[in-house]
Amino acid sequence: MKRYNTQAIVLKSIKYKDSDKIFTLLTKDYGKVSAIARGVRKINSRRSGNLDTLNLISISFYEDSHDMRSIEEVKTIKSFRNLKKDLEKSTKAYYIVELIHKSVEENEKVEDIFNLALQSLKTLDENKYSGGLIINFFELNLMKILGYQLTLNKCRKCERVLDNSWKKYFFNVDNGSFECEDCTKYGIEVSKGAAIEFLNVFNGKLTKESQEVDKEIDKILKIYISRKLESKFKSLEIGSMI
């Protein structure tokens, strides 16, 4: 019987039998794993609150001879109370965990994605930047980690450096790149502010841009990600109603 100790972010849970739940966790050391918490649905369970979705936890679990993982001990490190009290921000946080759940395979070590998710949730919780900007930062960096090569600092075709001298800016959602007005055929036109901010976010420079620019970037990224991952996201549908 193997035992493991690590930190994890709780991604989701499903009911199992009469009093148990199976949790999907993004762990720092072992990637995305599923583990059962026995008796956690009982009224007197002391572990249930620690295993709330989005929580950052310290966890101990073991794996039996049938590869079934069972949670032994769990302790909350951070519950992100501020963002959970804000409907709009909590919806964005749920989008983060849904995106991870749909893009990361089980048992694949992804410490860089764990660190990115944790950084994004902490920034959302601290309320330093707009929720949309933080989500865009997460999306761009997640796609980069997953191996999608975005070209945001120059025209993908002629390699002209992206700067203020461009007359028009176009983003090609099929290959994740900017194209200048001379080269584009199928690109979506974006404003100068959105193009420059796109590049800033990609380089980790978060600024407080206008809501119009945030929405412009957000719309393009959602189209790009949906095409690449071939998936729709329930949290986005909920978010559109807020």
C-alpha atoms as one frame of an Amber mdcrd trajectory, in Angstrom:
protein
   0.000   0.000   0.000   1.490   3.321  -1.116   1.007   6.550   0.833   1.310
  10.082  -0.511   1.502  13.538   1.058   1.093  16.681  -1.004  -0.792  19.929
  -1.529  -3.823  20.021  -3.798  -6.570  22.217  -5.215 -10.030  20.632  -5.089
 -11.447  20.620  -8.628 -14.748  18.778  -8.232 -16.575  15.997  -6.402 -19.289
  13.434  -7.064 -21.407  11.432  -4.639 -20.467   7.788  -4.183 -22.542   5.176
  -2.369 -24.458   6.303   0.731 -21.935   8.420   2.594 -18.834   8.800   0.412
 -17.592  11.176  -2.265 -14.997  10.869  -5.008 -12.881  14.002  -5.365 -10.875
  15.180  -8.351  -7.760  16.975  -7.137  -4.982  18.885  -8.839  -1.973  17.948
  -6.733   1.353  19.718  -6.674   3.433  16.536  -6.934   1.286  13.911  -8.687
  -0.871  15.828 -11.166  -4.616  15.356 -11.416  -5.850  12.442  -9.317  -9.154
  11.029  -8.121  -9.536   9.854  -4.533 -12.414   8.675  -2.378 -13.266  10.227
   0.987 -15.215   7.680   2.984 -18.000   8.891   5.262 -17.515  12.503   4.200
 -21.246  13.013   3.572 -22.147  12.112   7.148 -23.353  15.035   9.275 -20.567
  14.571  11.818 -17.768  14.364   9.234 -14.899  16.691  10.133 -13.337  16.504
   6.668 -16.222  17.727   4.503 -15.545  21.470   4.867 -11.861  20.991   4.109
 -12.747  19.378   0.792 -14.877  22.197  -0.615 -14.285  22.892  -4.311 -11.524
  25.495  -4.915  -9.875  24.905  -1.521  -6.097  24.655  -1.324  -5.433  21.721
   0.991  -2.702  19.646   2.557  -3.654  16.033   1.960  -2.555  12.512   2.783
  -3.936   9.591   0.770  -3.056   5.980   0.093  -3.353   3.735  -2.947  -4.375
   0.093  -2.556  -3.509  -2.913  -4.713  -6.444  -2.122  -7.030  -5.144   1.432
  -7.660  -8.007   2.902  -5.632  -6.936   6.043  -3.774  -8.462   6.873  -0.400
  -8.097  10.126   1.512  -6.770   9.723   5.060  -6.075  13.234   6.338  -6.869
  16.655   4.952  -6.329  20.192   6.200  -7.329  23.495   4.622  -4.430  25.804
   3.780  -6.515  28.476   2.044 -10.248  28.535   1.318 -10.338  31.703  -0.839
 -13.244  33.148   1.140 -13.198  36.533  -0.576 -13.743  35.223  -4.085 -16.316
  32.672  -2.891 -18.422  35.535  -1.500 -18.385  37.278  -4.899 -20.656  35.573
  -7.446 -18.827  36.918 -10.498 -15.362  36.014  -9.197 -16.416  32.600  -7.928
 -17.829  31.845 -11.390 -14.461  32.750 -12.913 -12.692  30.557 -10.354 -14.965
  27.642 -11.262 -14.042  28.237 -14.897 -10.362  27.856 -13.942 -10.946  24.466
 -12.323 -13.244  23.339 -15.159 -10.613  24.288 -17.732  -7.973  22.332 -15.807
 -10.261  19.333 -15.443 -10.917  19.210 -19.196  -7.360  19.848 -20.376  -5.179
  17.853 -17.953  -4.911  14.064 -18.046  -4.999  11.970 -14.866  -1.671  11.099
 -13.204   0.348  13.485 -15.374   2.749  15.599 -13.312   1.877  19.237 -13.958
   3.424  21.292 -11.168   3.626  24.322 -13.466  -0.155  24.195 -14.004  -0.703
  23.766 -10.249   1.426  26.863  -9.583  -0.363  28.843 -12.308  -3.798  27.905
 -10.945  -2.786  28.760  -7.389  -1.343  32.121  -8.445  -4.517  32.943 -10.395
  -6.862  31.979  -7.537  -4.821  33.996  -5.036  -4.878  37.062  -7.296  -8.640
  36.716  -7.773  -9.053  36.441  -4.002  -6.901  39.527  -3.344  -8.960  41.694
  -5.728  -5.920  43.461  -7.242  -7.025  43.241 -10.872 -10.235  42.670 -12.787
 -11.428  39.079 -12.781 -11.484  39.008 -16.579  -7.837  40.041 -16.829  -6.757
  37.335 -14.371  -8.679  34.710 -16.325  -7.037  35.828 -19.578  -3.622  35.579
 -17.897  -4.475  32.049 -16.770  -5.810  31.001 -20.187  -2.825  32.279 -22.148
  -0.287  30.668 -19.841  -2.202  27.395 -19.614  -2.291  27.087 -23.402   1.436
  27.823 -23.515   2.135  25.096 -20.919  -0.068  22.642 -22.837   2.112  23.194
 -25.897   0.015  25.515 -28.031   2.426  27.937 -29.667   0.818  31.361 -29.712
   2.485  34.110 -31.752   1.630  37.422 -30.120   4.742  39.567 -30.536   4.829
  39.643 -34.345   2.922  38.809 -37.511   3.005  35.043 -37.918   3.515  35.288
 -41.684   5.903  38.172 -42.399   7.342  38.356 -38.830   6.773  42.099 -38.608
   7.101  43.069 -34.931   3.794  43.974 -33.278   3.878  47.606 -32.185   2.004
  50.899 -32.461   2.970  51.339 -36.124   0.465  48.745 -37.349  -2.567  50.297
 -39.037  -4.817  47.352 -38.157  -4.482  44.283 -35.941  -5.923  40.845 -36.668
  -5.985  37.674 -34.555  -6.212  34.262 -36.220  -8.125  31.976 -33.826  -7.155
  28.850 -35.768  -3.430  29.143 -35.056  -3.362  31.578 -32.125  -1.416  34.371
 -33.750  -1.515  37.995 -34.764  -1.401  38.904 -38.436  -0.820  42.335 -39.933
  -3.172  44.012 -42.393  -0.985  42.969 -45.349  -0.946  39.258 -44.512  -4.280
  38.369 -42.949  -7.033  36.432 -44.699  -9.182  35.027 -41.912  -8.160  37.026
 -38.844 -10.591  38.776 -36.498  -9.865  42.494 -36.310  -9.067  43.773 -32.820
  -8.380  47.247 -31.482  -4.850  48.533 -30.920  -5.464  48.587 -27.157  -6.558
  44.948 -27.147  -3.593  43.824 -29.252  -1.028  45.536 -27.007  -2.767  44.340
 -23.838  -2.913  40.808 -25.267   0.877  40.838 -25.526   1.294  42.386 -22.058
  -0.851  39.701 -20.418   1.024  36.978 -22.304   4.281  38.381 -20.894   2.856
  38.495 -17.363   2.356  42.269 -17.221  -1.088  42.781 -15.700  -2.428  46.317
 -16.015  -5.780  47.923 -15.350  -7.159  48.341 -18.855 -10.666  49.449 -19.800
 -13.558  47.003 -19.574 -14.007  47.232 -23.349 -10.446  46.006 -23.931 -10.871
  43.229 -21.343 -14.060  42.041 -23.041 -12.426  42.115 -26.469  -9.506  39.945
 -25.342 -11.815  37.634 -23.422 -14.088  36.988 -26.407 -11.198  36.094 -28.723
  -9.529  33.821 -26.172 -12.738  31.916 -25.457 -13.198  31.211 -29.178  -9.577
  30.077 -29.500  -9.672  27.791 -26.449 -13.024  26.234 -27.364 -11.654  25.343
 -30.799  -8.380  23.922 -29.524  -9.854  21.900 -26.669 -13.031  21.068 -28.609
 -15.124  21.662 -25.529 -17.827  23.896 -24.101 -17.714  25.129 -20.523 -20.709
  25.149 -18.180 -19.182  27.836 -15.962 -19.064  30.215 -18.949 -22.771  29.694
 -19.583 -23.494  30.549 -15.947 -21.147  33.542 -16.093 -22.933  34.990 -19.116
 -26.121  35.246 -17.054 -24.512  37.298 -14.263
